[in-house]
């Protein structure tokens, strides 16, 4: 994925949607532990993908 700018873009958009604060807030009403876990998971995933996208050719 690191060498594919389109894949990075799609995955970043996917994580942004899945980690949307509104979605996580709605989940937190019924399952706060899962919402907190997802919040950490997607924040970390965004950091990793941001790092990869800065190193991948054609994504700057």
N, C-alpha and C positions, 0 to 999 in steps of 0.2 A: 504494500500500500504506500510505503514511503516514496516510491519512485513513480507513483501515479497521481498526478495533481487532481484529476477528476475524482478519484476514489477518496482522497483526503477531503475535498470539498463536500462530497456527499456525506461522509462520516461525520464531519464537523457539524453539518446541518442536522443530521440525525441526533447527535448528542445534545445539540442546542435545544431541539424539540423535546427530547426525552427528559432533559434536565431543566426544563422551563419552570421557573419559580411558581407559576400559577398551577401547573400540573402537580408539582410536588406538594404544594399547600393543600390542594384538594385531596391528595393521597394521605397527607398527614392527619386529616380529620379521622379517617378510619384506621390508619396504620402508621403511626408516627415513627416507629422504629425503621420500617422499610423506607419511608420518605427520607429519613436522615441518612440511611445507608446509600440510597440512590443519589442523594445530593453529593455525598463524598465521592462516589463512584464516577459520576459524570463530571465533576470538577476536575478530578485527576485525569480522566480521559481527555478532556479538553486541553489540559496542560500538555499532555503527551502529544496530542495531534498538533497543537500549536508549535511545539518544538520540531516535530517532523516536517511540518509545512514550511518552516523557516529554513530547513536544510534541503528540501526537495527542489530539484531543478524545475523551473517553469512555474513556481507557485509564488514568487515574490512580486 
